[in-house]
Amino acid sequence: MLSQGASVYASEITPSQPVLSERPIRVMVVDDSAVVRGLVSRWVNEEPGLKVVARHANGKLAVEDVVRSAPDIVLLDIEMPVMDGLTALPLLLAARPQLKILIVSTLTFGGDRTNMLQGAVHLVMFLVFGLLLFHP
């Protein structure tokens, strides 16, 4: 562990020397499926240095809570009732400009992939049977 005030530069870090922040990375999970929210939250919480600080069933609830819960990262579904992820995305970034957003979805219809990436760090599409596709 680093002592108070110590610095580590990227060139000094090797894969055998993980450097974790003293504060865990705070994660918000937004998905209309209670099962998906539960699974993703469990996976995130099992990772050292990550902590789920909020879980919401739609974009409206996420936007209303983003300042209070102060996540560093939002895992955001696209298609949800009340407010979808594409509508919530710019509102979340307006409320917390330093926020990082990963679009995570099991299914999406229509729309332009460019619109999905507007402000998101990455688009992650989960397909049935565990196939995972990453789109930059």
C-alpha positions in Angstrom: 0.0 0.0 0.0 1.2 3.5 -0.7 2.0 5.8 2.2 0.3 9.1 2.5 1.5 11.5 -0.2 3.4 8.9 -2.2 3.2 9.0 -6.0 3.3 6.2 -8.5 3.8 6.9 -12.2 2.4 4.7 -15.0 5.9 3.7 -16.0 6.5 2.3 -12.5 3.4 0.1 -12.5 3.6 -3.5 -13.7 0.7 -6.0 -14.0 1.9 -7.6 -10.8 1.5 -4.3 -8.9 -2.1 -3.3 -8.9 -2.7 0.1 -7.5 -6.2 0.7 -6.0 -7.6 3.9 -5.0 -8.2 4.3 -1.3 -11.8 5.1 -2.2 -13.7 2.5 -4.2 -15.0 3.4 -7.7 -18.7 4.2 -7.2 -21.0 2.5 -9.6 -24.7 3.2 -10.5 -26.6 0.4 -12.2 -29.6 1.4 -14.3 -31.7 -1.3 -15.9 -35.4 -2.0 -16.0 -34.8 -5.8 -15.3 -34.6 -6.5 -11.6 -32.7 -9.7 -12.5 -30.1 -7.8 -14.5 -29.7 -5.1 -11.9 -29.2 -7.8 -9.3 -26.7 -9.8 -11.3 -24.7 -6.8 -12.5 -24.6 -5.3 -9.0 -23.4 -8.6 -7.5 -20.6 -8.8 -10.2 -19.5 -5.3 -9.6 -19.5 -5.6 -5.8 -17.4 -8.8 -6.1 -14.6 -6.8 -7.8 -12.0 -5.2 -5.5 -12.1 -1.4 -5.7 -15.7 -1.2 -7.0 -18.9 -0.5 -5.1 -22.5 -0.2 -6.2 -23.9 2.9 -4.7 -27.3 3.0 -6.5 -29.6 0.8 -8.6 -32.5 2.1 -10.6 -35.2 0.7 -12.9 -35.3 3.7 -15.3 -33.4 6.7 -16.5 -35.7 9.2 -14.7 -34.9 7.7 -11.3 -31.2 7.7 -12.2 -31.2 11.4 -13.2 -33.1 12.3 -10.0 -30.5 10.5 -7.9 -27.1 11.0 -9.7 -26.1 14.1 -7.7 -27.0 12.5 -4.3 -25.4 9.1 -4.9 -22.4 10.6 -6.7 -21.3 7.6 -8.8 -18.1 7.7 -10.8 -19.5 5.3 -13.4 -23.1 4.6 -14.6 -23.9 1.3 -16.3 -26.9 2.4 -18.4 -29.5 0.2 -20.2 -30.9 1.7 -23.4 -34.5 0.6 -23.5 -36.5 1.2 -20.3 -39.9 2.5 -19.4 -40.5 6.0 -18.1 -37.2 7.4 -19.5 -34.9 5.4 -21.7 -31.1 5.4 -21.5 -30.6 7.6 -24.6 -32.8 10.3 -23.1 -31.1 10.0 -19.6 -27.6 10.1 -21.0 -27.2 13.8 -21.6 -29.2 14.7 -18.4 -26.8 12.5 -16.3 -23.8 14.2 -17.9 -25.3 17.6 -17.4 -25.8 16.9 -13.7 -22.3 15.3 -13.2 -20.0 16.3 -16.1 -17.1 14.1 -14.8 -19.3 11.0 -14.9 -18.3 8.1 -17.1 -21.2 6.2 -18.7 -21.1 2.7 -20.1 -24.1 1.8 -22.2 -25.0 -1.8 -21.3 -28.0 -3.5 -23.0 -29.4 -6.9 -23.7 -31.4 -5.7 -26.6 -32.0 -2.6 -28.6 -34.2 -1.8 -31.7 -33.7 1.0 -34.2 -31.7 4.1 -33.5 -28.3 5.1 -34.8 -25.2 3.7 -33.0 -23.7 7.1 -33.1 -26.6 8.5 -31.0 -26.0 5.7 -28.5 -22.4 6.7 -28.1 -23.1 10.5 -27.6 -21.4 11.1 -24.3 -20.9 7.4 -23.4 -17.5 5.9 -22.9 -18.3 2.7 -24.6 -21.3 0.8 -25.9 -21.5 -2.8 -24.6 -24.1 -5.0 -26.2 -24.9 -8.2 -24.4 -26.6 -10.7 -26.7 -28.5 -13.9 -25.8 -26.4 -16.9 -24.7 -23.5 -14.8 -23.3 -22.1 -13.5 -26.6 -20.5 -10.2 -25.9 -19.7 -7.6 -28.5 -17.8 -4.4 -27.9 -18.4 -1.4 -30.2 -15.9 1.5 -29.9 
